[in-house]
Each structure stands twice: as C-alpha cells, then as structure tokens.
Amino acid sequence: MRTTRRTTLRSAAVVVGAATALAVPVGSAFAYSPAGSTTGPAASVRAYVTTVKLADGSVAKVYKIGEGHFEADILAGSTKLDRLVSKGEAATYGQNDGLHVVLRPNGTVTSWTDGTAKPQPKPAPEKQVRKVSSVRITMTDGRIAKLVDGPNGKRVELSTPKGHALATIDLRRPSVQHDGWTYKLVRDGKHVKFVVIDGKGGGNSWVYDFDGKLIEKYTVDPSGAGRPVLLASGGGTAATGAAGLGFTALSHQG
C-alpha cells in the first residue's frame, strides 16, 4: 500500500463536468467526534469548513476534526457516496465511475474525471519578506554611522572609526548625544532622515537620507553680520525646518 489511502466511492448517478481544485481555509483545531454527534466534551465536534463542487457535479462537504485531520463527505444529491479521511501527512484518494477525488491533510480537495488532466496542487504563495539594506557613512566628527532599513524599521548604529559601538537610535529612541554631538532620526512626511548636529561647533548640522546621501546642510554664520541664520535646535519653541528639525532664527548683532 502506498502512502496515500485509497477508497472506492459507492456508485451514484453523476454528471461529467470540468476538473476543479479548491484550497480550503483551516479553522480551529477540534478533536474527533462521529458525524452529527453533539455529545461529549465541547472540543469533540466535527467542524464544517466548506462545500466543494467536484468535477462530475457531485460535492464534497469538508469538515475539520483536528490539526492536520480533515474529513470529506462525498454526496451526489442526497445520496452519500463515501467519506474520505486525511490525517497526518497522508492524503486520501477515492474513485468511482470515472470520478477521482483527493483530500489532503490541509483540507484541500481536488477532483477530476477520466479523460481530463489531473489537477496539480497550487504551491503556497511565498511570503513577501522585506529585505534589509544598509549603508555606512563617515560623519564630519570622524565617527561611523551605519544606516539600516529592514523589516523592523529604520535605525542607525553609531560607532568609532575603530568599530567600537557607541549607540543605536531608531524611531522609538530617535536621539542620542555623545561628546557634544547630537545624532537623531526625524520624520519628513513618509521619509526618515538622519541628522548630525555639532553642538560643540555652534550648531552646524548635516542631514542624510537612508541611501547615505548628504541631502541638506545648515551652517551657523560666524561673521556676526546683522542678519538671521538658521541654527539647528534641539526642541523648545523652535519652528519646524526643512529637515524635520527645529530651527531658531538668531540675529547676530555687530
């Protein structure tokens, strides 16, 4: 005997039709109980799943008994031809008067008739896995930033030039300070930017996208001229600037 269970469907009047294949959704697991029985423990029920039209016009009513355990009642009108049972890793195969039916352990029912091609089970769709991308940049302070974009979102891993880890920031912990420098992630619409602020040098700042490109730069005017300049601000009452940072207008008096 092969790994599949074979059974012969009892004869009944059937109409020849096209081959069909239907994937049956899997519900909650239940223990086995005879058909129609509602007695015993609450978990001991035969849970109806779906009705599948077979290739010859008859139908298969599919029930779930437990995990990897399904039954299919084969019916032609009101006449029950047979019951197929699939449990574990074994599929069940039945045939009668040119009709072939397969019940698989995941509840899938396929059928075909003599003279038509046997349908092949459809492969499970592949899950779309978001790929991880990363790029390393050397910042103005000489430190290294690794910009990572992956399934868990965007993050930046900061380290010294020799590779010693300093800190990691993400959108839940978007900012960190080290030795007078501030490193932070900010949202700009649908985009996330990485901002480096030189607190020791008066507030000059550099803004990178997650491709590692320097896309914005803000420089404090050292001349002392009486005109306003944009200075990256850590918060407070500053207005929102182009990089998603706060910017404070400073007026240098001569």
N, C-alpha and C positions, 0 to 999 in steps of 0.2 A: 504493500500500500504506500502510495506517495504521501508527501507532507500535507496535501490538501485532502479534505474529507469529501467523498463523493456520495451523492444520494440521487435516487431516481424519483422525479416528480410523478405523482399519480395522474392518470390521464384525465383530460377535461377538454371541452371544446374551446379552441383558441383561434385567434385571428392573427395571421402573419403580419408583422409590421417592421419598422426600421429598428436598428440596434440603438440602444441607449446606454448612457453611463452617467451616474449621478453621485456626487460626493455628498455624504450625509453628515451634518454637523453633529458634534459629540456633545452630549449633555452631561449631567451629573452622574456619578457612579452609583449603581444600586446592586444589591445582592440578588441572586436568582430567586424567582418565585414562579410557580406554574402559571400558565396563561390564564388571565381572568381572576386570579386569586387576589383578594384584598385582605386576607387574614395574616396573622403573624406580625413580626416586628415591622415598624414603619419603613425601614430601609428595604425590606423584602418586597419590592414591587417590580413589575415589568413595565418600564417606562417607554411609552410610544415616542418615536422620533419623527418618522415621516413615512409617506407612501410613495413608492417609486413605480412608474409605469414601465412595464417590461416590453421587450422587443415584439412580442406577439399580441400585445393588447391586454394581457393579464397584468396583475400588480403584485408588488412585494411590500407588505407592511413591516417596517423595520422597528425593532424595539431594542433598547439598551438594558442589559441586565447588570453589567458591572464594567469596570475598566478593561477595555480590550475584549469585551464579551457582548456580542450582538446576536439577535435572532431575527429572521425574516420569515413571515408567513406568506406563502405564495398562493394567491387567490385568483380564480377565474370566475368572475361574477361573485356569487355567494358560495361557490364551491372552493373549499380549501384543498389545494393540491399537495402541499408539503410544508415543512418548516425547516429552514436551513439555520444551522448554529455555527458561529465562528467565535473561537475563543483563543486567547494567547496569540501566537504568531501564525496560526494556521488559517487559511481561507477555506471556505466550503463551496463545493461545486455541485450543482444539480442539473439534470436534464430530463426532458420529457417531450416526445413527439416533435423533435427538432428544435425545441427551446432550450437554451443553455443559460444558467444563472450562476453568478459568483457573488458570494457575500464575504467581504474581507474583514479583518479584525478591527478596522477603524470605522466600520459601519457602511462602507462604500458598497453599492450594488451595481453590477454591470450585467448586461444580458445581450444575447444575440441569437439569431436563428440560423439553421443550416442554410448554407449558400450565401451568407453575409460574412463580412470580415469581423473577426473577434476584436472588440474594442480594447485598447490598451489603457491601463490606469494613468490618469494625468499626474505628472510629478507635482509634488508640493511646491508652491511658489517660494522662491528664495526671498529671505528677509533682506530688506534694504538696510545695509549696515553703513552708517555714516563713517567715512574714512577720517583718519587722523592726519592733519597736516601740521607741520611745524617749520619755523624759520628762526635762525639765530642772527642777532644783530649785536654789534659793539656800540654801546652808547657813548655819549660825549664824556661821561665820567670814567670811561675805560672799562666799566663793568659789562657783563654779558646778559642779554635778555633773550630767552627762548620763548617765542610766541606760538602757542599751541591752540589749535582749533580741532575739537573732536566731539564724540558722542555726548560727553558731559559738559559741553560748552567751551568757552574760550578761557584761557588762563595764560599767565606769564610767569616763567620760572627765572628768577634772578640769581646770578652767581658772580663770583670774582673772576678775573681773567684766568686764574689757575684752576677754575672749575669748582671752587668751594661754594656750596649752596648758601644763599642769603635769605631768600623768602620766595613765596609763591602767592600771587594775587589772582583772584577771579571776580566774577560779578557779585558774589556773596561777600567777599572780603576784598573790595576793589582798590584799597590804597595801603601803602606802607612807606615809612620813612627810614632812611639809613644815611648816617653821616652827613646830614644837611640836605640830602636829595629826597625828593618825593617821586614815587612811582605809582601810577593809578590807571585804572580802566574806566572809561566813560562811554556812555551810550550817545550816539548821534543818529537818531531815527532808528533804522534797522541795523545800523553798523555799530561796531565796538572799536574804540581807538585806545591805543596805549600812549600815555603821556608821561614824559620825564621832565621834572621841574628842578632847576638848580637853585635851591634856597640859599646856598652859600654865596652864589654869584649875583644875587639880587632878584631872581625870579625868571631868568630866561627859561624857555620851555620848548620841547620838541615833541611832535605828535606823529605817531606811526600807525599805519594800518596793519592788518594781520598777515599781509604779504611781506612785511618788513620794510615797506617803503616809507621814507620821511615825507609826509604829506603837508605838514604845517610847522611853522617855526615862529616863535614870539620872542622878541628881544627887547630888553629894557634899554631905553635911551640914556646913555651915560653922559650926554653933553650938558645936561642941565638946562637946555632950552625951555622956554616957557610954553611948551605945547604938551598936550596929553599923549600918553603912550599906553599900550595895553600890557598889563602885568598879570601873569597867571596867579590866581588867588586860590587859597585852599578852601574857601567857603564864605560864610558870613553873609553880608548883604550884597555881594558882588553880583553883577548881571551875568547871564549865560552867554558865553562866547561861542565862536565857530567850532571850536574843538570839543564842545560839551563841557569845558571848564568854566569856572567863574573868572571873570576879568574885572579888575578895578581900574578905573581911569585915574591916573596920577598926574598931577600938574607940577612940573619942576620949576621952581622959582629961581630966576637969575640973581 
